[in-house]
């Protein structure tokens, strides 16, 4: 479970933090955790960069396509 699902309501209710700020902090921590995980996978040679680049290109084309449809 991501930290955002627990932390965001806690920030909003207990700290009276605006919702936009409460959302940004856990999302930033998710980016940090993902980067550390990717580094660990790379260090243990469990990262397949070739297939990852294919997925990145396909997702990029899909996102660009959706933007042109608007």
Secondary structure, DSSP 8 states (H G I E B T S, - for coil): --THHHHHHHHHHHS---HHHHHHHHHHHHHHHHHHHHHHHHHTT---HHHHHHHHHHHHHHHHHHHHH-
